[in-house]
Amino acid sequence: MSLVGGGIYVYTMSLYTAGLLGMGLSIYLSRVVPGSSAFLLFIVSYALAEIGVGGEEPPALAAATELMPHNKRGAAIVLITNFDNVGAAIASAILLIALLRSSQLSATGTMISAAVITLIATVIIRLITPPESVRWLLAKGRVSEAERVASEYGLTYTLTETPTQGIKFPPLWFRTLILSLLGVSQLTTYGLMAYYIVYLPSLPTSSNEVLATQVLLWANVGASIAGLIGFIVDRLSRKTFTLLSYLGGLLTMIPIFLIYGKIVSNQMSSSLTIFYALLFLNMVFSEFGWAVRVLLEPELYPTRTRATWIGIVRFIAWIMYISLIYYLLASSNVYTYLLSNLVLYAVGFAAALAWYIYGVETRGLPIHALDKAADKGRQHS
């Protein structure tokens, strides 16, 4: 699968831009056309935007893994993806300020502005990005083209294959199972706690826009700060970091469940300060779990099919995420909602523990060593 050539980034970001423009247009047209027609345009546009964002991540992770020096790979991947949290935190802060000032934000203007910025960024990124991943070209046997691209873009280090101690990955099915379980656990718990918990009618956030926005803000600020782990992540064992991330998420979820699910103390459960503090801490470990995912997903598959397998793992996680959110929001029961989060964290910790016991350490391994290990693992599947 070509990572950059053929315009994957251009296609995905174009879809995102078209989606934003369509959503902005649908909001504007809702004043002059039937609501059902405007809503249909909004849904289609929203789907295009989500496909654009989701479709960009697998090739982006694969390209970053293949183009970055192996001793800085983790830092680059974690810090780059952390801007999702930073963007969400900034958006939440803007919304909160607008609500506190009782001012109206123009949804149409905001979306069109975002679309223009995205389009400009897409053009700039495409102009400075290599036409293909050098390692992908090598995997496809296009050696002369790989050498030319590496020379033109200062990527000759990606062609160097230094002697390394051979490692053996677990079978392909085991890697995919572990990554899928980690993905379902992290993605679903993050979404449930950072975004959808505000809709539960039994919580004060469901009827107060300011309180709901503060939940979004504190959750994403916590995740953004935790994302700075990228500066030191290449010094940490991937296996140990994985285990501690999901253990921390599980342990910080327990008091949230006990206080707000079991309601062991009415005074504590009515304190927003305690809720925000616990949410902030939980989101720190949730972001660590996200960092683990974006590190391991591209490192555990070979260059030839890296982006494809990342997409498969992400697809599994998103299907479970959407299904669980629909069910849990429909139940509107805080106890069930928070207990489900606790169970999902336990699933993630079980997967992390299994990887700690049966997995391999990938920190600092050059891409050619990862490729050889992944290919061997596939042969023994």
Rosetta blueprint (number, residue, H / E / L):
1 M L
2 S L
3 L L
4 V L
5 G L
6 G L
7 G L
8 I H
9 Y H
10 V H
11 Y H
12 T H
13 M H
14 S H
15 L H
16 Y H
17 T H
18 A H
19 G H
20 L H
21 L H
22 G H
23 M H
24 G H
25 L H
26 S H
27 I H
28 Y H
29 L H
30 S L
31 R L
32 V L
33 V L
34 P L
35 G H
36 S H
37 S H
38 A H
39 F H
40 L H
41 L H
42 F H
43 I H
44 V H
45 S H
46 Y H
47 A H
48 L H
49 A H
50 E H
51 I H
52 G H
53 V H
54 G H
55 G H
56 E H
57 E H
58 P H
59 P H
60 A H
61 L H
62 A H
63 A H
64 A H
65 T H
66 E H
67 L H
68 M L
69 P L
70 H L
71 N L
72 K L
73 R H
74 G H
75 A H
76 A H
77 I H
78 V H
79 L H
80 I H
81 T H
82 N L
83 F H
84 D H
85 N H
86 V H
87 G H
88 A H
89 A H
90 I H
91 A H
92 S H
93 A H
94 I H
95 L H
96 L H
97 I H
98 A H
99 L H
100 L H
101 R L
102 S L
103 S L
104 Q L
105 L L
106 S L
107 A H
108 T H
109 G H
110 T H
111 M H
112 I H
113 S H
114 A H
115 A H
116 V H
117 I H
118 T H
119 L H
120 I H
121 A H
122 T H
123 V H
124 I H
125 I H
126 R H
127 L H
128 I H
129 T L
130 P L
131 P L
132 E L
133 S L
134 V H
135 R H
136 W H
137 L H
138 L H
139 A H
140 K L
141 G L
142 R L
143 V H
144 S H
145 E H
146 A H
147 E H
148 R H
149 V H
150 A H
151 S H
152 E H
153 Y L
154 G L
155 L L
156 T H
157 Y H
158 T H
159 L H
160 T L
161 E L
162 T L
163 P L
164 T L
165 Q L
166 G L
167 I L
168 K L
169 F L
170 P L
171 P L
172 L H
173 W H
174 F H
175 R H
176 T H
177 L H
178 I H
179 L H
180 S H
181 L H
182 L H
183 G H
184 V H
185 S H
186 Q H
187 L H
188 T H
189 T H
190 Y H
191 G H
192 L H
193 M H
194 A H
195 Y L
196 Y H
197 I H
198 V H
199 Y H
200 L L
201 P L
202 S L
203 L L
204 P H
205 T H
206 S H
207 S H
208 N L
209 E H
210 V H
211 L H
212 A H
213 T H
214 Q H
215 V H
216 L H
217 L H
218 W H
219 A H
220 N H
221 V H
222 G H
223 A H
224 S H
225 I H
226 A H
227 G H
228 L H
229 I H
230 G H
231 F H
232 I L
233 V H
234 D H
235 R H
236 L L
237 S L
238 R H
239 K H
240 T H
241 F H
242 T H
243 L H
244 L H
245 S H
246 Y H
247 L H
248 G H
249 G H
250 L H
251 L H
252 T H
253 M H
254 I H
255 P H
256 I H
257 F H
258 L H
259 I H
260 Y H
261 G H
262 K L
263 I L
264 V L
265 S L
266 N H
267 Q H
268 M H
269 S H
270 S L
271 S L
272 L H
273 T H
274 I H
275 F H
276 Y H
277 A H
278 L H
279 L H
280 F H
281 L H
282 N H
283 M H
284 V H
285 F H
286 S H
287 E H
288 F H
289 G H
290 W H
291 A H
292 V H
293 R H
294 V H
295 L H
296 L H
297 E H
298 P H
299 E H
300 L L
301 Y L
302 P L
303 T H
304 R H
305 T H
306 R H
307 A H
308 T H
309 W H
310 I H
311 G H
312 I H
313 V H
314 R H
315 F H
316 I H
317 A H
318 W H
319 I H
320 M H
321 Y H
322 I H
323 S H
324 L H
325 I H
326 Y H
327 Y H
328 L H
329 L H
330 A H
331 S H
332 S L
333 N L
334 V H
335 Y H
336 T H
337 Y H
338 L H
339 L H
340 S H
341 N H
342 L H
343 V H
344 L H
345 Y H
346 A H
347 V H
348 G H
349 F H
350 A H
351 A H
352 A H
353 L H
354 A H
355 W H
356 Y H
357 I H
358 Y H
359 G L
360 V L
361 E L
362 T L
363 R L
364 G L
365 L L
366 P L
367 I H
368 H H
369 A H
370 L H
371 D H
372 K H
373 A H
374 A H
375 D H
376 K H
377 G H
378 R H
379 Q H
380 H L
381 S L
